[in-house]
Amino acid sequence: MATGFSFTLHATDGRARTGVIATPRGEIRTPAFMPVGTAGTVKAMLPESVRATGADILLGNTYHLMLRPGAERVARLGGLHRFMNWERPILTDSGGFQVMSLSGLRKLTEEGVTFSSHIDGSKHHLTPERSMEIQKLLGSDIVMAFDECPALPAADEAVAASMRLSMRWARRSRESFGDRPGHALFGIVQGGVSRDLREESAAALTAIGFDGYAVGGLAVGEGQAAMFGVLDYAPDLLPEDRPRYLMGVGKPDDIVGAVKRGIDMMDCVLPSRSGRTGQAWTRRGQVNLRNARHADDPRPLDEECQCPACRGYSRAYLHHVVRAGEMIAGMLLTWHNLHYFQEIMAGMREAIAAGQFEDWERGFHVLRAEGDIEPLGRPGAA
């Protein structure tokens, strides 16, 4: 493992784990949720505000940053950390998922992918070697191997061919990454919902050897039951002494279910994307601030939450600025959502360390099942 990067497991409770990933730019407490800073920003948030929610690490998108402003430009300006004013760890994805999901015309070969930019239609060529180069130029602390991520459902033959191509690309990524002390390279397990293919992929990656391992190719349309079905065995296929990262997940109950099954790291655009559309995630479930029931409600979104949206503003105000399309609506609700997601992670870390994860999980689900507080004016309202 690269000098300056390490993973220490502190406690387990069932299959749930808590520990610390050490990097030269700071420690990452696990289980960890990584807010997504797609284009060098977590939308509607200042970097110091993201840190204040409890985030130890951000995710940046290779695909978006290579197209705009360009990896070479970011490198000339001192790297992504300085560019976006975030001095803590950054993980960058490889670009493979966005190439498959966002690009227009694209051609896939053994060498890599040629695609058209979704911004201006310009042609680009992305290979394992180029992906490693871009992520090095960005200066990311945790680099992801270049892979292909097919949308599900898909035929077994297509999933198998895609997975084996990704494994060949993983070896090329490993060779191109080289020896970079203080920086880590993660391999990505593919294989859809097939246990045989997942086992083959995990064995191939373990043989190559990575600093951490991701479970990829989930949260792409297969549904929670199928995702949990894979997670019932997939984390156990990977080395215990390396971080396990579930890519692109998810909703609060997805996150809790993933940690229960042995996952250490997750990322998702959901908290920020929901915040920009008037959706808040709370311990009592999802709240739509566009609904008229909030128009005269002086109560906070969540009385127990300590985020700025809940400490300083009423549901009535949040409803007003959401309906009026004011920028502060997305700012406040994104801060709240990110704060709540980090609160979930902190709660799980504490519960696992105390050997009380099962009790914590039960309480999490019970409160969510109760639903939002009663509207004012109804029997039982606060």
C-alpha positions, -999 to 999 in steps of 0.1 A, spaced: 0 0 0 12 35 -8 31 54 19 9 79 36 -23 60 27 -37 34 51 -69 19 64 -74 9 101 -104 -11 111 -114 -1 147 -146 -21 153 -171 -44 137 -207 -52 147 -221 -80 126 -208 -72 91 -209 -34 98 -175 -18 102 -160 14 115 -125 27 110 -103 54 96 -87 59 62 -55 80 67 -42 102 39 -16 130 38 -45 155 35 -64 142 65 -83 113 80 -116 99 66 -138 84 93 -157 53 80 -184 45 72 -181 77 52 -205 96 29 -188 116 2 -208 146 -12 -205 149 -49 -186 180 -63 -192 172 -99 -175 202 -116 -153 214 -87 -182 224 -65 -208 208 -43 -237 228 -58 -252 256 -37 -225 251 -10 -192 268 0 -164 243 7 -162 253 44 -199 248 47 -196 213 33 -169 206 59 -191 220 86 -217 193 78 -191 167 88 -178 157 54 -142 144 55 -139 138 17 -155 150 -15 -159 133 -49 -149 150 -81 -159 138 -116 -132 131 -141 -155 133 -171 -169 167 -163 -136 182 -152 -117 169 -183 -143 186 -206 -145 218 -186 -122 235 -175 -98 208 -186 -74 187 -165 -43 204 -178 -57 238 -169 -66 226 -133 -30 213 -130 -15 246 -141 -36 264 -115 -23 242 -87 -45 211 -88 -82 205 -79 -78 211 -41 -64 246 -46 -87 253 -75 -119 246 -56 -106 256 -21 -109 222 -5 -77 210 12 -91 177 25 -91 145 6 -107 142 -28 -117 110 -46 -122 112 -84 -142 87 -104 -127 73 -136 -151 89 -161 -163 56 -174 -198 59 -159 -204 94 -173 -191 84 -207 -217 56 -209 -246 76 -194 -241 112 -206 -223 111 -239 -240 111 -273 -223 91 -300 -196 68 -285 -175 40 -298 -162 13 -274 -131 -7 -283 -105 -27 -264 -83 4 -263 -109 27 -247 -139 49 -256 -142 76 -282 -172 99 -274 -188 132 -281 -189 158 -253 -225 165 -240 -214 202 -238 -203 210 -273 -202 178 -293 -163 178 -294 -146 144 -298 -126 129 -270 -108 96 -264 -107 81 -229 -85 51 -221 -73 36 -188 -40 54 -193 -56 88 -201 -80 84 -171 -50 78 -148 -33 108 -163 -63 131 -159 -68 121 -123 -31 127 -116 -33 161 -131 -63 169 -109 -42 157 -79 -69 134 -65 -60 115 -33 -81 84 -43 -81 75 -79 -106 50 -95 -96 25 -121 -112 30 -155 -141 7 -161 -173 2 -181 -206 3 -163 -234 -12 -183 -270 -2 -175 -292 -29 -159 -311 -50 -167 -288 -64 -194 -282 -99 -209 -257 -121 -189 -234 -123 -220 -232 -85 -223 -226 -81 -185 -199 -108 -186 -181 -92 -216 -183 -58 -201 -169 -71 -167 -140 -88 -184 -131 -58 -204 -132 -37 -172 -108 -62 -156 -84 -58 -185 -87 -21 -181 -81 -24 -143 -47 -40 -150 -38 -13 -174 -50 13 -148 -28 -3 -122 2 -3 -145 -3 33 -156 -9 46 -120 25 34 -110 41 42 -76 25 74 -62 32 76 -24 3 92 -5 -22 85 -34 -44 54 -36 -59 35 -65 -91 16 -61 -103 -13 -83 -140 -16 -92 -159 -49 -90 -184 -54 -118 -207 -83 -128 -242 -70 -126 -264 -91 -103 -246 -124 -111 -228 -139 -82 -205 -159 -105 -194 -128 -124 -190 -108 -92 -168 -136 -78 -147 -137 -110 -143 -99 -110 -133 -97 -73 -107 -125 -77 -92 -107 -108 -90 -74 -89 -75 -90 -58 -49 -107 -79 -39 -73 -94 -38 -57 -60 -54 -23 -51 -54 1 -22 -92 -2 -19 -120 -18 -38 -153 -5 -50 -186 -23 -57 -197 -8 -90 -225 -13 -114 -253 -10 -88 -279 18 -83 -282 18 -121 -318 6 -123 -318 -28 -107 -338 -18 -76 -330 -19 -39 -338 -56 -34 -315 -67 -62 -288 -43 -49 -290 -57 -14 -290 -92 -29 -255 -84 -43 -243 -67 -12 -253 -98 9 -221 -114 -5 -201 -89 -26 -182 -71 2 -171 -104 17 -153 -112 -16 -129 -84 -9 -99 -81 14 -109 -72 50 -80 -48 54 -89 -25 25 -118 1 22 -149 -10 4 -167 16 -16 -202 14 -30 -205 38 -59 -235 61 -64 -256 52 -33 -279 65 -22 -311 72 -2 -308 70 36 -322 35 38 -299 24 10 -269 37 29 -279 21 62 -285 -12 44 -251 -10 27 -232 -3 59 -250 -32 75 -236 -54 48 -200 -43 52 -196 -12 30 -172 16 42 -177 44 17 -205 58 -4 -213 88 -26 -245 102 -41 -258 134 -57 -291 129 -39 -287 153 -10 -277 183 -32 -299 175 -61 -330 170 -38 -322 203 -20 -323 222 -53 -358 209 -60 -374 216 -27 -370 181 -12 -356 176 23 -345 143 38 -352 141 76 -351 115 103 -389 111 96 -385 106 59 -387 129 29 -405 163 30 -416 182 0 -414 219 9 -434 228 -22 -465 214 -6 -491 240 6 -493 224 41 -461 242 50 -472 277 40 -483 288 75 -461 265 95 -438 284 119 -421 252 131 -386 242 119 -381 214 93 -366 192 121 -367 204 157 -337 182 166 -315 192 137 -287 218 143 -282 228 106 -287 265 97 -320 257 78 -335 242 109 -320 266 135 -329 298 118 -358 293 95 -394 281 95 -411 256 72 -432 285 61 -401 305 50 -386 274 33 -419 268 15 -419 305 4 -384 306 -10 -388 272 -27 -420 284 -44 -404 317 -53 -374 301 -69 -350 319 -46 -314 307 -46 -314 306 -8 -339 277 -10 -313 254 -26 -286 266 -3 -305 259 29 -320 226 19 -288 213 5 -270 222 37 -298 204 57 -297 173 35 -259 170 37 -260 176 74 -286 148 78 -266 124 57 -235 130 78 -256 127 110 -266 92 98 -229 83 92 -219 96 126 -247 77 143 -237 45 126 -200 49 135 -209 55 171 -233 25 172 -208 1 156 -181 11 180 -205 5 209 -217 -28 195 -253 -14 192 -257 -12 154 -288 -34 154 -306 -12 180 -296 20 161 -309 6 128 -342 -4 144 -347 31 158 -338 46 124 -365 26 106 -391 31 133 -389 69 132 -389 70 94 -420 48 94 -438 73 116 -436 99 88 -435 136 90 -450 156 119 -488 163 116 -497 195 98 -509 223 120 -547 223 126 -551 185 126 -556 164 157 -523 155 173 -505 184 157 -476 199 177 
